[in-house]
Amino acid sequence: MSNTTPVRVRFAPSPTGKLHIGGARTAIYNWAFARAHGGTFILRIDDTDPTRSTDENTQIILRAMRWLGLDWDEGPEVGGDYGPYWQTERLDIYRDAAQRLVDEGKAYYCFCTPQKLEEDRKAAQQRHDSFQGYQRTCRHLDPAQARKRVEAGEPYTIRIKVPEERGDVVIHDAVHGDVTFNAKELDDFILFRSDGTPTYNFATVVDDADMRITHIIRGDDHLSNTPRQVMVYEALGAPIPTFAHISMILGADGKKLSKRHGATSVEEYRDGGYDSDAFVNYLALLGWALDGQTTIIPRKVLAEQFSLDHVSKNPATFDQAKLDWINGEYLAAKTDADFAREVLIPQLIAAGLEKEDELAHPQAWYELLASILKPRTKLAPEVVEKSRFLYEGTNLSYDEKSVAKNLAKEGTLTYLQAAYNALAAIDAHEWTAATLDEALAPLPEQLEANKRKFYAAVRVAECGNQVSPPMGESLQLLGRDLALTRLEQSYKLAQA
């Protein structure tokens, strides 16, 4: 592959289900590699499995790609010069390619029935043959006679004619280095099935060759397919791309990541409140490193500095705690306005606390709430419970343990009365967090009270729980009238 050849990479998911973490990471690496090299990122839908591929699954994949922010340069919805980008729309291309190989003597018709193949396999086992694959029964049939049998309607497959003199197949893998396969262990594998559909190892090579793919970045579960695909490239006379097989992702137990480890699809993480930039950042780190130290890698940096030589050949372990931490860092880095617009308000609407067409407060109110929730939020849905006390009016839900520990105690009524008197002295136009904090600050010393106990009592009275956002901002968000009313309501709890 020439160093001057423009980079063209592809992500080719099969729409047999949702886009999972492993596939998403593969897509991210392809996208980042294309962006870092000024190349082209192609999305192709490998939908040749008619029993499992559905349009609904295709749409799920496209939505997931859009949420991840992995914009493709060619493919569904954007077109391109090398389409169609659905394999089911390329069947004529595969037939023509297979027929050309037959005409050139690089492939042949095979009429062996499944029963014949099974008999040959068992016979090879009984003979203890070193090679127990297809016995090449039809390889030397007269081409003219084979053509007549095809025209007569006899069922057939098309097999590649692996050159008998072919030496080892050496894959120059960008991650694993040189990987050698013994060509003598390859049988004349099928290119076209008897039902008229191409096999994966044939269709994907025809597509990659036609679409001028220069680098194939994919999971290392495909490494064993690669020598067969090289045979097809050579038969087609097409340049062999650079392969980069990335390691699998393991769960914390050291086993391949699966549903037993929890959420595995991209949509589950989207719906769970993860930030897409944070999610892309974390998945990129599962097998790749910028410098071995940096953890927070913005999308722009990933798109500029991603390289295959920093991809590890060792399996990566999915660490939920690290993902949550990275997500929290991204949320905390947002401006108050962005956090309010992208995280807070959508979550409040989804929870039914706000109406989409008519918000209950001015923008400044949401931005103030955003400012105190950002550093306390790892996942977007957490803002709902942290904000709920602001929406309960005079019907505040009290946490029973917090009440028992902080309100139903001797002396608590004195704390609440002092807080009420101090806050009632503040006019509505001066009702700001700074003023409110200043008014409450001297009270514990004046009352000769424990500061922690004083604030805990006020916090439970106003917020219903001993764990809540900062006091001054909480009171400002509640507003003067409601804050004072809640202090009055809490007297009964303190007297209980």
Order of alpha helices (4+ residues) and beta strands (2+ residues): beta-alpha-beta-alpha-alpha-beta-alpha-alpha-beta-beta-beta-beta-alpha-beta-alpha-beta-beta-alpha-alpha-alpha-beta-alpha-alpha-alpha-alpha-alpha-alpha-alpha-alpha-alpha-alpha-alpha-alpha
